[in-house]
Amino acid sequence: MQLRDRYGEFQKNDAEVVAIGMGWPQMAAAFKEAFHIPFALLVDRKKESYIALSIRRGSAMDVLGPKVWLPWMKSMIRGTGQTLSKVDQFQLGGSLVVAPGGTVLFHHSARTAADIAPVEDLLEAVK
């Protein structure tokens, strides 16, 4: 929800946000509507983008272990909490900032389910 809430800052920097998830188009459409997502949500059922970016699947400890509990509870209190994937609960996430022409300006691959790149880092990369 942090990207949603700060989407205007990306637009002010002439940047576009696109989220890629697993699943089916209907799932993305339902998520987009339920959480009022203003940017594009794409689906990658075969997880080809995750593979291309070397974003790994986590272990049970990476997804459910103690390193995930406190950040998850804090995010739930802030109202920015993540939900578990309905497709592959062990697939970790990542963030990428790509400039026109394809130059990668920022790449973050999660080490745990709670390891999310700070929005400030993404904004800094687009400036």
N, C-alpha and C positions, 0 to 999 in steps of 0.2 A: 504494500500500500504506500510505501515511501515514494516509489516512482510516480504513482498516481498523484499523490499529494504535492509533488514538486515538479510535475510535468511542465508547468508554465516556465520554470527556470530553464529547462532544456530548450523550449521553444524560443525563449529570449536569446539564446545562444545559437540560433539557427540549427539546432540538433533535433533529430527525430528519435523517439523511443519505439522499439519493437521488442516484444517479449515472445519467446519461443518456449512452448511447453510440449509435453507429451499428450497423447490422447487423440480425440476426434474433434472436428470443427464444431460440433454441437456442444461439446464440453467447453471449448474456448468461448463460444458465444454466450453460454450460460454464466460462466465466470465473469466475462466482461460486463454483462448486464447486472449481475448480483453485486459486483464490487465497483461499478461505475468507472470502468477503465477507459480513459480517453484515447489511448494509443492502440496500435495494431497488436493483436495477439495471433500468433501463428502456431500451428501444431506440426510436430515432427514425430509421427507415430513410430518410425523406425529408429529414432534417436541418432540420425546421421549427423546432426549438428553437434550433439554432445560428443560423439566419436571424433569428429573433425577437430574439435577444440580440446581434445584430451580431457574432457570432464568425466571423471571416473564415477563408478557406482561405489557407494560407501558400504561399510560393514554395519552390523547391528549397533556397535558402539558409536559409529559416526552419525547414525541416525537417531538412536534412542538413548545413548549414553549420557553420563553426567555432564560432559562438555556442552550438551545441547539443552539440558533442562533449564538452567538459569537464564540464558539468553532467550529461550522460548517463552518462559514465564514473563520476563520483562517485556517482550514484544506483545504478548497478549494483554498485559496491563496497559501498554501504550495504544493498543488497538491496531497494531501493525503486524500482528502475528501471521505466520504462514500456516497453511494447512498441508497435510500429507498428500502426496500425489495419489491419484486414484489408479494410476497405471503402473508405476514402479516406485515404490516407497524408498528404495535404496539408491535411486539415481540422484546424485548431488547436482547442485546448480552452478551457475557461473554468470559472469558479466563480461561484456565486451563492448568497447567503444571503437568504432571503425570510421575513419575519415573518408571523404569522397576519394575514390581511386583505390580504396581497399587497404590503406595503411592502418594497421592496428595500433591504436593509441593507448589502449588499456585492456588488460586481460586478467581476470580473476577466476580461478577455479576453486570452488568450495572444498574445504578439508573435512567439514562436518555439515550437517543439515542446518546448523545455526550460523554458519560462516557466510555471511552475505556482505558483498562489497558496500561500503558506505556510499550513500548517494553523493556526498561531498566529493568523493574520489572520482565518481563518474562525471560530475559537473566540472571538476577541475580539468579532466581530460578533454572535454569538449570546448573549453575556453581558449 
